[in-house]
Amino acid sequence: MTAKADDKTNEATAPLLWIEKVWLLDSLDTLIPIREIPLKRGLNLVLSEPGESNSGHGVGKTAFCQLLRFVLDDPHWDRGTPLREELRYAMPDGAVSAVVHVGNECWTVLKPWKHQKHYRASKSGNWQQLAQNEVTNEYAQYQGAIERQLVNRLPVKSFPESNQTIKWHQVLAWLTRDQGSRYQSYYHWRKEGTGFSLPAQSPALLVRIILGLLNDASVHRQLSSCKQEVKSLEKQVADLERRPRDLMDHVKHQLSQAMGVEQGSPFFSENLLEPDSLSKLATQRISKCRSDLEYSRSQQKKQDDRRLEILSQTVKDRDSCRWLNNEIARIDATIEGNVQEIERLQREPDALQSRLHQYCDHAGLLLADCSHVCDRINSISIDSTRTRKLRKEEVDRLQERRQQCEKRLTQLQQNLNPYETELASIALKIQELYDQQLEQLSFQRQLEEAVKNYEFYSGIAANPNQWETLKSVREQRTAASQEADRLAIQIQQENDRYSNRRKLINDQMHNFAQFLGEDAWGAFDEDKFDNHPFRIGPVHSVTFGVIETLAGDIVCLLDSINSGSHHPGFLLHDSPREAEMSERLFWAMLGQIAPQENPGFQYIITTSTRAPEQFRSAIRLRLSGHTEKEYLFKRKIGAEQRPLS
């Protein structure tokens, strides 16, 4: 528990974050720093007052602000400027060191701009010991302290609209607003952008969280999720409402292409003078497909009948051809003495042995009772081929039998050739008819499906309330919208719990605005005023937009001592006076900060204007361009010795 958290109502309580001292080093081996810059709680001025030969610009004020961000672990401290490159060129071994108070811990930090691996920090050592590695490096613990004390203590850890985790560099961007932003909006903190990767409202949400105006984001997350659901359902409803017409157009396009007619043809004809409608043409085509399909099937049946007739007429000759082929093969196997082939051929359906139960066409006897057939079988005896070699006369007899079989086979094949040619022609015609039937059937079904779909979609388009799918999604959208409204009302009710915090900030803004005169007023309303939650009146101008932004930051800083605020009590402004604001208004505004000892905040501001006498005690550093010794680094730096802004 920090001192600030123990008693934030005590204005002497230290802020959660403040910088006590800064050293600029030209190397880690140096014994004497280039500069030692003491800072205090309360108002701290870094001046470069203009003179006759000096405008007050380009002497290192912005570089000083960037180096403060550097020691505060801002990963984007050099973004948008060439500062890091210029430092590496002019002082490659240089570094910045600072005493940083984080909560109730005091850290000495040393950061060379050349190598990140040499970043160092310690709670017990000084910058000399860190430079010489004489104390344990606790830089990771320093980063952890910043995260723990300045981020993790926030009541909300991520942005409700996106679930993006809040990062330290995002908080620091608000606390160290750069002059490049030109104060265009209260939530525009960096010239190159605020660094938020998700919704643009995240900066506004971060301010609300830090100011204690959003301590529980659970309902906000529910509302965000509900809004996304409503958005998704609205898109679904729009798609479904548009779908019937789109599908009707798609069906018409398909029908027009399929039937080769103009795409603009109507689907239904309303009078006799109109051209034939797509539906009428489709009906005619469907009817023709059916008649063509019947005709094709009848032609296919005729071809099938003729094929069966030919097969019936030639069945005996085909059987004889197969038997003769088997006989020739067995003779060849017998001559070669191939017992295995003989056995295989004898088992085939066309072998002579398998036909013994059939009748001989010439004798009217069973083939098994025909002595001629039995002699032929025995002449090719497997047993005889196993026990002896064939004699020459047996081979001659087998060759003679083979020639007879070949002669008979040739004769049968010649008789069958016309039938085979006709069968091949029939097979080709049957395949063509089959392909035609598939094409006709597919086209018919395509047309029937298109007509059916068009009628279905046109019915939905005429009466969408009867479409169950659309009704269901509409009901879901209504329910989600009602839930979003309920959550929005709940959030508004919860916002009422912060009315005291909002009123306190509003009153402080009003009191702060008195520097403009008795008739001036100030107001705070982060919902009503959008990008400018802090307002000052009664008059208004571009300059007042800048004043409102600065005044808002200062009021939040002053409010940090109150128990409802999560503001760390640290603020850095880089040359805001240059943003089209008069010196009188600038110093009048700073004059509203009470000159008390060790207040519960630290405000560091750079300016190139001459400070009135009453602010002399707040001056911590004077810079000038009269001589090089009066620059921030006591020299001009950069590869081309370009002055810093």
SEROVO-885991 format. One record per residue (C-alpha): residue number from 1; x, y, z; residue in one letter. Coordinates in steps of 0.25 Angstrom, whole numbers, plus 5000, padded with zeros to 4 digits. Example, Ala and Ser with C-alpha at 12.3 -4.5 7.8 and 13.67 -1.06 7.14 Angstrom:
REM residues 2
1; 5049; 4982; 5031; A
2; 5055; 4996; 5029; S
END
This chain:
REM residues 645
1; 5000; 5000; 5000; M
2; 5006; 5013; 4996; T
3; 5006; 5026; 5004; A
4; 4996; 5032; 4994; K
5; 4987; 5021; 4995; A
6; 4987; 5022; 5010; D
7; 4982; 5036; 5011; D
8; 4979; 5042; 4997; K
9; 4971; 5053; 5004; T
10; 4984; 5059; 5010; N
11; 4989; 5069; 5000; E
12; 5004; 5067; 5005; A
13; 5003; 5052; 5001; T
14; 5013; 5048; 4990; A
15; 5008; 5045; 4976; P
16; 5009; 5031; 4971; L
17; 5019; 5035; 4961; L
18; 5029; 5047; 4961; W
19; 5044; 5049; 4956; I
20; 5053; 5055; 4967; E
21; 5066; 5057; 4958; K
22; 5071; 5055; 4944; V
23; 5086; 5053; 4940; W
24; 5091; 5054; 4925; L
25; 5103; 5046; 4923; L
26; 5113; 5046; 4911; D
27; 5118; 5032; 4915; S
28; 5116; 5021; 4925; L
29; 5131; 5024; 4929; D
30; 5129; 5039; 4932; T
31; 5131; 5044; 4947; L
32; 5124; 5057; 4944; I
33; 5110; 5058; 4937; P
34; 5107; 5068; 4926; I
35; 5096; 5073; 4934; R
36; 5089; 5070; 4947; E
37; 5075; 5075; 4947; I
38; 5067; 5075; 4960; P
39; 5052; 5074; 4960; L
40; 5042; 5075; 4971; K
41; 5027; 5072; 4974; R
42; 5018; 5083; 4969; G
43; 5021; 5092; 4957; L
44; 5034; 5090; 4950; N
45; 5038; 5100; 4938; L
46; 5048; 5097; 4928; V
47; 5050; 5110; 4921; L
48; 5057; 5115; 4908; S
49; 5054; 5130; 4909; E
50; 5055; 5138; 4896; P
51; 5065; 5149; 4894; G
52; 5070; 5158; 4883; E
53; 5078; 5147; 4876; S
54; 5070; 5135; 4881; N
55; 5056; 5131; 4879; S
56; 5056; 5121; 4890; G
57; 5054; 5109; 4880; H
58; 5063; 5098; 4876; G
59; 5071; 5097; 4889; V
60; 5066; 5083; 4895; G
61; 5053; 5085; 4902; K
62; 5046; 5074; 4894; T
63; 5058; 5065; 4895; A
64; 5057; 5067; 4910; F
65; 5043; 5063; 4910; C
66; 5046; 5051; 4902; Q
67; 5057; 5046; 4911; L
68; 5047; 5047; 4923; L
69; 5038; 5038; 4915; R
70; 5050; 5029; 4912; F
71; 5054; 5027; 4927; V
72; 5039; 5025; 4930; L
73; 5040; 5012; 4921; D
74; 5032; 5018; 4909; D
75; 5035; 5009; 4897; P
76; 5031; 5020; 4887; H
77; 5039; 5031; 4894; W
78; 5047; 5035; 4881; D
79; 5036; 5032; 4871; R
80; 5034; 5043; 4861; G
81; 5047; 5050; 4863; T
82; 5062; 5047; 4860; P
83; 5066; 5049; 4874; L
84; 5071; 5035; 4876; R
85; 5080; 5035; 4864; E
86; 5085; 5049; 4867; E
87; 5089; 5045; 4881; L
88; 5096; 5032; 4876; R
89; 5104; 5040; 4866; Y
90; 5108; 5051; 4875; A
91; 5109; 5043; 4888; M
92; 5109; 5028; 4884; P
93; 5113; 5024; 4898; D
94; 5103; 5034; 4905; G
95; 5092; 5031; 4915; A
96; 5081; 5038; 4923; V
97; 5079; 5035; 4938; S
98; 5068; 5039; 4948; A
99; 5063; 5037; 4961; V
100; 5048; 5032; 4959; V
101; 5038; 5030; 4971; H
102; 5028; 5019; 4968; V
103; 5018; 5018; 4979; G
104; 5026; 5017; 4992; N
105; 5039; 5012; 4984; E
106; 5050; 5020; 4980; C
107; 5058; 5015; 4968; W
108; 5070; 5020; 4961; T
109; 5069; 5017; 4946; V
110; 5081; 5018; 4936; L
111; 5078; 5016; 4921; K
112; 5088; 5017; 4910; P
113; 5082; 5020; 4897; W
114; 5091; 5011; 4889; K
115; 5088; 4997; 4895; H
116; 5075; 4993; 4901; Q
117; 5083; 4981; 4908; K
118; 5090; 4992; 4917; H
119; 5077; 4998; 4923; Y
120; 5079; 4997; 4938; R
121; 5071; 5001; 4951; A
122; 5073; 4999; 4966; S
123; 5066; 5003; 4978; K
124; 5079; 5004; 4986; S
125; 5090; 5009; 4977; G
126; 5093; 5022; 4970; N
127; 5095; 5025; 4956; W
128; 5111; 5024; 4957; Q
129; 5109; 5010; 4963; Q
130; 5099; 5006; 4952; L
131; 5109; 5011; 4941; A
132; 5120; 5003; 4947; Q
133; 5112; 4991; 4950; N
134; 5115; 4991; 4964; E
135; 5100; 4988; 4969; V
136; 5091; 4977; 4964; T
137; 5083; 4981; 4952; N
138; 5068; 4982; 4956; E
139; 5062; 4988; 4943; Y
140; 5052; 4977; 4941; A
141; 5047; 4979; 4955; Q
142; 5046; 4994; 4952; Y
143; 5037; 4991; 4940; Q
144; 5029; 4982; 4949; G
145; 5028; 4993; 4959; A
146; 5022; 5002; 4949; I
147; 5013; 4992; 4944; E
148; 5008; 4988; 4958; R
149; 5007; 5002; 4964; Q
150; 5002; 5010; 4951; L
151; 4994; 4999; 4943; V
152; 4990; 4987; 4951; N
153; 4984; 4996; 4962; R
154; 4973; 5001; 4952; L
155; 4960; 4995; 4955; P
156; 4958; 4992; 4940; V
157; 4969; 4984; 4933; K
158; 4964; 4984; 4919; S
159; 4956; 4992; 4910; F
160; 4941; 4988; 4910; P
161; 4939; 4990; 4895; E
162; 4951; 4982; 4890; S
163; 4957; 4974; 4902; N
164; 4970; 4980; 4899; Q
165; 4979; 4980; 4911; T
166; 4982; 4994; 4917; I
167; 4997; 4996; 4915; K
168; 5006; 5006; 4922; W
169; 5011; 5013; 4910; H
170; 4996; 5016; 4907; Q
171; 4994; 5023; 4921; V
172; 5008; 5030; 4920; L
173; 5003; 5036; 4906; A
174; 4992; 5044; 4913; W
175; 5002; 5048; 4925; L
176; 5013; 5053; 4915; T
177; 5005; 5059; 4904; R
178; 5015; 5064; 4893; D
179; 5015; 5077; 4886; Q
180; 5014; 5070; 4872; G
181; 4999; 5067; 4875; S
182; 4996; 5082; 4875; R
183; 4985; 5079; 4885; Y
184; 4975; 5076; 4873; Q
185; 4966; 5067; 4883; S
186; 4967; 5064; 4897; Y
187; 4969; 5050; 4893; Y
188; 4980; 5052; 4883; H
189; 4992; 5051; 4891; W
190; 5003; 5048; 4881; R
191; 5006; 5054; 4867; K
192; 5008; 5039; 4861; E
193; 4995; 5035; 4868; G
194; 4991; 5030; 4882; T
195; 4997; 5016; 4880; G
196; 4983; 5008; 4882; F
197; 4982; 4996; 4873; S
198; 4967; 4995; 4874; L
199; 4955; 5004; 4875; P
200; 4957; 5019; 4875; A
201; 4949; 5021; 4887; Q
202; 4959; 5014; 4896; S
203; 4966; 5027; 4900; P
204; 4953; 5033; 4905; A
205; 4951; 5020; 4912; L
206; 4965; 5020; 4918; L
207; 4962; 5034; 4923; V
208; 4949; 5030; 4930; R
209; 4956; 5018; 4936; I
210; 4967; 5027; 4942; I
211; 4958; 5038; 4947; L
212; 4950; 5027; 4955; G
213; 4937; 5029; 4945; L
214; 4938; 5014; 4941; L
215; 4941; 5004; 4952; N
216; 4933; 4992; 4947; D
217; 4934; 4989; 4932; A
218; 4926; 4976; 4932; S
219; 4913; 4982; 4928; V
220; 4920; 4990; 4917; H
221; 4926; 4977; 4912; R
222; 4912; 4971; 4912; Q
223; 4907; 4983; 4904; L
224; 4919; 4982; 4894; S
225; 4916; 4968; 4892; S
226; 4902; 4970; 4890; C
227; 4904; 4981; 4880; K
228; 4913; 4972; 4872; Q
229; 4902; 4962; 4872; E
230; 4891; 4972; 4868; V
231; 4900; 4977; 4857; K
232; 4902; 4962; 4852; S
233; 4888; 4959; 4853; L
234; 4884; 4972; 4845; E
235; 4894; 4968; 4834; K
236; 4887; 4954; 4834; Q
237; 4873; 4960; 4833; V
238; 4878; 4969; 4822; A
239; 4884; 4957; 4815; D
240; 4871; 4949; 4816; L
241; 4862; 4960; 4812; E
242; 4870; 4962; 4800; R
243; 4872; 4947; 4797; R
244; 4859; 4944; 4790; P
245; 4860; 4955; 4780; R
246; 4875; 4951; 4778; D
247; 4871; 4937; 4776; L
248; 4860; 4940; 4767; M
249; 4869; 4948; 4758; D
250; 4879; 4936; 4759; H
251; 4868; 4926; 4755; V
252; 4864; 4935; 4743; K
253; 4879; 4936; 4739; H
254; 4880; 4921; 4739; Q
255; 4867; 4919; 4731; L
256; 4871; 4929; 4721; S
257; 4885; 4923; 4719; Q
258; 4879; 4909; 4719; A
259; 4869; 4912; 4708; M
260; 4877; 4922; 4700; G
261; 4867; 4934; 4702; V
262; 4869; 4948; 4706; E
263; 4872; 4950; 4721; Q
264; 4862; 4961; 4721; G
265; 4850; 4952; 4718; S
266; 4839; 4952; 4728; P
267; 4837; 4940; 4737; F
268; 4822; 4941; 4736; F
269; 4814; 4947; 4724; S
270; 4803; 4956; 4729; E
271; 4796; 4959; 4715; N
272; 4796; 4953; 4701; L
273; 4804; 4964; 4695; L
274; 4817; 4961; 4704; E
275; 4827; 4951; 4698; P
276; 4827; 4937; 4703; D
277; 4830; 4936; 4718; S
278; 4842; 4928; 4724; L
279; 4832; 4919; 4731; S
280; 4824; 4916; 4719; K
281; 4837; 4913; 4711; L
282; 4842; 4905; 4722; A
283; 4829; 4897; 4723; T
284; 4829; 4895; 4708; Q
285; 4844; 4890; 4709; R
286; 4841; 4881; 4720; I
287; 4829; 4874; 4712; S
288; 4839; 4873; 4700; K
289; 4849; 4867; 4709; C
290; 4839; 4856; 4714; R
291; 4835; 4853; 4700; S
292; 4849; 4852; 4695; D
293; 4853; 4843; 4707; L
294; 4841; 4834; 4704; E
295; 4845; 4833; 4689; Y
296; 4860; 4830; 4693; S
297; 4856; 4819; 4703; R
298; 4847; 4812; 4692; S
299; 4859; 4813; 4682; Q
300; 4868; 4807; 4693; Q
301; 4858; 4796; 4695; K
302; 4858; 4793; 4680; K
303; 4873; 4792; 4680; Q
304; 4873; 4783; 4692; D
305; 4863; 4774; 4686; D
306; 4872; 4772; 4673; R
307; 4884; 4770; 4681; R
308; 4877; 4759; 4689; L
309; 4872; 4753; 4676; E
310; 4886; 4752; 4670; I
311; 4892; 4746; 4682; L
312; 4881; 4735; 4682; S
313; 4884; 4732; 4667; Q
314; 4899; 4731; 4669; T
315; 4900; 4724; 4683; V
316; 4904; 4711; 4678; K
317; 4914; 4716; 4668; D
318; 4920; 4724; 4680; R
319; 4920; 4712; 4689; D
320; 4927; 4704; 4678; S
321; 4938; 4715; 4676; C
322; 4941; 4715; 4691; R
323; 4942; 4700; 4691; W
324; 4951; 4700; 4679; L
325; 4960; 4710; 4686; N
326; 4961; 4702; 4698; N
327; 4964; 4689; 4690; E
328; 4975; 4696; 4682; I
329; 4981; 4701; 4695; A
330; 4981; 4687; 4701; R
331; 4987; 4681; 4689; I
332; 4998; 4691; 4690; D
333; 5000; 4689; 4705; A
334; 5001; 4674; 4702; T
335; 5011; 4675; 4691; I
336; 5020; 4683; 4701; E
337; 5017; 4674; 4712; G
338; 5011; 4685; 4721; N
339; 5003; 4677; 4731; V
340; 4999; 4689; 4739; Q
341; 4993; 4696; 4727; E
342; 4986; 4684; 4723; I
343; 4979; 4682; 4736; E
344; 4975; 4697; 4736; R
345; 4969; 4696; 4722; L
346; 4961; 4683; 4726; Q
347; 4955; 4691; 4737; R
348; 4950; 4702; 4728; E
349; 4935; 4703; 4725; P
350; 4938; 4701; 4710; D
351; 4947; 4689; 4712; A
352; 4942; 4676; 4705; L
353; 4941; 4669; 4718; Q
354; 4931; 4679; 4724; S
355; 4922; 4676; 4712; R
356; 4920; 4661; 4714; L
357; 4906; 4663; 4719; H
358; 4902; 4670; 4706; Q
359; 4896; 4663; 4694; Y
360; 4904; 4661; 4681; C
361; 4897; 4669; 4670; D
362; 4900; 4659; 4659; H
363; 4898; 4645; 4666; A
364; 4887; 4649; 4676; G
365; 4895; 4643; 4688; L
366; 4901; 4648; 4700; L
367; 4915; 4652; 4697; L
368; 4920; 4643; 4709; A
369; 4914; 4631; 4701; D
370; 4921; 4635; 4688; C
371; 4933; 4626; 4686; S
372; 4939; 4637; 4676; H
373; 4939; 4647; 4687; V
374; 4945; 4638; 4698; C
375; 4956; 4634; 4689; D
376; 4959; 4649; 4687; R
377; 4960; 4651; 4702; I
378; 4968; 4639; 4704; N
379; 4978; 4643; 4693; S
380; 4982; 4655; 4702; I
381; 4983; 4648; 4715; S
382; 4990; 4654; 4726; I
383; 4994; 4641; 4732; D
384; 5001; 4637; 4719; S
385; 5008; 4650; 4718; T
386; 5013; 4648; 4732; R
387; 5019; 4634; 4730; T
388; 5025; 4635; 4716; R
389; 5030; 4644; 4705; K
390; 5021; 4646; 4693; L
391; 5025; 4638; 4681; R
392; 5026; 4645; 4668; K
393; 5014; 4639; 4662; E
394; 5005; 4644; 4674; E
395; 5011; 4658; 4672; V
396; 5007; 4657; 4657; D
397; 4993; 4652; 4661; R
398; 4991; 4664; 4670; L
399; 4996; 4674; 4660; Q
400; 4986; 4669; 4650; E
401; 4975; 4670; 4660; R
402; 4980; 4684; 4663; R
403; 4979; 4688; 4648; Q
404; 4965; 4682; 4648; Q
405; 4961; 4691; 4660; C
406; 4967; 4703; 4654; E
407; 4960; 4701; 4641; K
408; 4947; 4699; 4648; R
409; 4949; 4711; 4657; L
410; 4953; 4720; 4644; T
411; 4940; 4716; 4638; Q
412; 4931; 4719; 4650; L
413; 4938; 4733; 4652; Q
414; 4935; 4736; 4637; Q
415; 4921; 4733; 4640; N
416; 4920; 4741; 4652; L
417; 4927; 4754; 4647; N
418; 4915; 4760; 4641; P
419; 4908; 4758; 4654; Y
420; 4919; 4764; 4662; E
421; 4920; 4776; 4654; T
422; 4905; 4778; 4656; E
423; 4906; 4776; 4671; L
424; 4917; 4786; 4672; A
425; 4908; 4796; 4664; S
426; 4897; 4793; 4674; I
427; 4906; 4795; 4686; A
428; 4910; 4809; 4681; L
429; 4896; 4813; 4678; K
430; 4891; 4808; 4692; I
431; 4902; 4817; 4698; Q
432; 4898; 4829; 4690; E
433; 4884; 4827; 4694; L
434; 4887; 4825; 4709; Y
435; 4896; 4838; 4708; D
436; 4884; 4846; 4702; Q
437; 4875; 4841; 4713; Q
438; 4884; 4846; 4724; L
439; 4885; 4859; 4717; E
440; 4870; 4861; 4715; Q
441; 4867; 4856; 4729; L
442; 4878; 4866; 4735; S
443; 4872; 4877; 4727; F
444; 4858; 4874; 4730; Q
445; 4861; 4873; 4745; R
446; 4869; 4887; 4744; Q
447; 4857; 4894; 4738; L
448; 4847; 4887; 4748; E
449; 4856; 4891; 4760; E
450; 4858; 4905; 4754; A
451; 4843; 4907; 4753; V
452; 4840; 4902; 4766; K
453; 4851; 4910; 4773; N
454; 4846; 4923; 4766; Y
455; 4831; 4921; 4770; E
456; 4836; 4918; 4785; F
457; 4845; 4930; 4785; Y
458; 4834; 4939; 4779; S
459; 4825; 4934; 4789; G
460; 4835; 4938; 4800; I
461; 4837; 4952; 4794; A
462; 4822; 4955; 4793; A
463; 4820; 4951; 4808; N
464; 4834; 4950; 4815; P
465; 4827; 4950; 4829; N
466; 4823; 4936; 4826; Q
467; 4837; 4931; 4824; W
468; 4841; 4924; 4837; E
469; 4856; 4926; 4835; T
470; 4855; 4941; 4834; L
471; 4844; 4942; 4845; K
472; 4854; 4934; 4854; S
473; 4866; 4944; 4851; V
474; 4857; 4956; 4853; R
475; 4852; 4951; 4866; E
476; 4867; 4949; 4870; Q
477; 4870; 4963; 4866; R
478; 4859; 4969; 4873; T
479; 4863; 4961; 4886; A
480; 4877; 4965; 4885; A
481; 4873; 4980; 4882; S
482; 4864; 4980; 4895; Q
483; 4876; 4974; 4903; E
484; 4885; 4985; 4898; A
485; 4875; 4995; 4902; D
486; 4874; 4989; 4915; R
487; 4889; 4989; 4917; L
488; 4890; 5003; 4912; A
489; 4880; 5007; 4923; I
490; 4887; 4999; 4933; Q
491; 4900; 5006; 4930; I
492; 4893; 5020; 4931; Q
493; 4888; 5016; 4944; Q
494; 4902; 5011; 4948; E
495; 4908; 5025; 4943; N
496; 4899; 5031; 4953; D
497; 4907; 5025; 4964; R
498; 4919; 5033; 4959; Y
499; 4911; 5046; 4959; S
500; 4919; 5051; 4971; N
501; 4932; 5049; 4964; R
502; 4927; 5056; 4952; R
503; 4922; 5067; 4960; K
504; 4935; 5069; 4967; L
505; 4943; 5069; 4954; I
506; 4933; 5079; 4948; N
507; 4934; 5088; 4960; D
508; 4949; 5088; 4960; Q
509; 4948; 5091; 4945; M
510; 4939; 5103; 4948; H
511; 4948; 5108; 4959; N
512; 4960; 5107; 4950; F
513; 4954; 5114; 4939; A
514; 4953; 5127; 4948; Q
515; 4967; 5131; 4942; F
516; 4959; 5136; 4930; L
517; 4951; 5146; 4939; G
518; 4939; 5146; 4948; E
519; 4929; 5143; 4937; D
520; 4937; 5131; 4932; A
521; 4932; 5117; 4934; W
522; 4937; 5103; 4933; G
523; 4930; 5090; 4931; A
524; 4933; 5075; 4930; F
525; 4924; 5065; 4923; D
526; 4931; 5053; 4916; E
527; 4918; 5048; 4909; D
528; 4912; 5061; 4905; K
529; 4925; 5068; 4900; F
530; 4931; 5057; 4892; D
531; 4945; 5060; 4888; N
532; 4946; 5072; 4897; H
533; 4941; 5067; 4911; P
534; 4946; 5080; 4917; F
535; 4940; 5093; 4913; R
536; 4942; 5107; 4917; I
537; 4933; 5119; 4913; G
538; 4926; 5128; 4911; P
539; 4934; 5131; 4898; V
540; 4941; 5121; 4890; H
541; 4952; 5120; 4879; S
542; 4963; 5111; 4874; V
543; 4971; 5116; 4885; T
544; 4961; 5113; 4895; F
545; 4962; 5098; 4890; G
546; 4976; 5098; 4894; V
547; 4973; 5104; 4907; I
548; 4962; 5095; 4910; E
549; 4971; 5083; 4907; T
550; 4982; 5088; 4916; L
551; 4973; 5092; 4927; A
552; 4966; 5078; 4927; G
553; 4980; 5072; 4929; D
554; 4983; 5081; 4940; I
555; 4969; 5079; 4947; V
556; 4971; 5064; 4946; C
557; 4985; 5065; 4952; L
558; 4980; 5074; 4963; L
559; 4968; 5064; 4965; D
560; 4978; 5052; 4967; S
561; 4979; 5055; 4982; I
562; 4965; 5051; 4983; N
563; 4961; 5037; 4988; S
564; 4953; 5034; 4975; G
565; 4964; 5037; 4965; S
566; 4974; 5027; 4960; H
567; 4982; 5037; 4953; H
568; 4997; 5035; 4957; P
569; 4999; 5050; 4960; G
570; 5009; 5053; 4949; F
571; 5008; 5062; 4937; L
572; 5018; 5066; 4926; L
573; 5014; 5077; 4915; H
574; 5024; 5080; 4904; D
575; 5023; 5095; 4900; S
576; 5008; 5096; 4900; P
577; 5009; 5112; 4899; R
578; 5013; 5110; 4885; E
579; 5000; 5105; 4881; A
580; 4994; 5118; 4877; E
581; 4992; 5123; 4892; M
582; 4995; 5136; 4898; S
583; 5006; 5138; 4908; E
584; 4996; 5145; 4918; R
585; 4986; 5133; 4917; L
586; 4997; 5123; 4918; F
587; 5003; 5129; 4931; W
588; 4989; 5132; 4937; A
589; 4985; 5118; 4935; M
590; 4998; 5113; 4942; L
591; 4996; 5123; 4953; G
592; 4984; 5115; 4957; Q
593; 4993; 5104; 4962; I
594; 4995; 5107; 4977; A
595; 5010; 5109; 4981; P
596; 5010; 5100; 4992; Q
597; 5021; 5091; 4998; E
598; 5022; 5077; 4993; N
599; 5008; 5076; 4988; P
600; 5002; 5062; 4984; G
601; 5006; 5064; 4969; F
602; 5017; 5067; 4960; Q
603; 5015; 5076; 4947; Y
604; 5027; 5078; 4938; I
605; 5025; 5088; 4926; I
606; 5034; 5094; 4916; T
607; 5032; 5107; 4909; T
608; 5040; 5117; 4901; S
609; 5033; 5129; 4908; T
610; 5039; 5138; 4919; R
611; 5034; 5134; 4933; A
612; 5027; 5145; 4942; P
613; 5034; 5148; 4955; E
614; 5024; 5140; 4963; Q
615; 5029; 5127; 4955; F
616; 5044; 5128; 4957; R
617; 5044; 5118; 4969; S
618; 5038; 5108; 4960; A
619; 5049; 5109; 4949; I
620; 5057; 5096; 4949; R
621; 5065; 5098; 4936; L
622; 5069; 5110; 4927; R
623; 5073; 5107; 4913; L
624; 5077; 5116; 4902; S
625; 5083; 5117; 4888; G
626; 5093; 5129; 4891; H
627; 5104; 5119; 4893; T
628; 5106; 5104; 4892; E
629; 5108; 5103; 4907; K
630; 5093; 5107; 4909; E
631; 5088; 5096; 4900; Y
632; 5082; 5084; 4907; L
633; 5094; 5075; 4904; F
634; 5103; 5087; 4905; K
635; 5106; 5086; 4890; R
636; 5098; 5084; 4877; K
637; 5096; 5070; 4874; I
638; 5092; 5062; 4861; G
639; 5100; 5057; 4849; A
640; 5098; 5070; 4842; E
641; 5098; 5078; 4856; Q
642; 5083; 5081; 4854; R
643; 5077; 5088; 4866; P
644; 5067; 5081; 4874; L
645; 5053; 5087; 4875; S
END
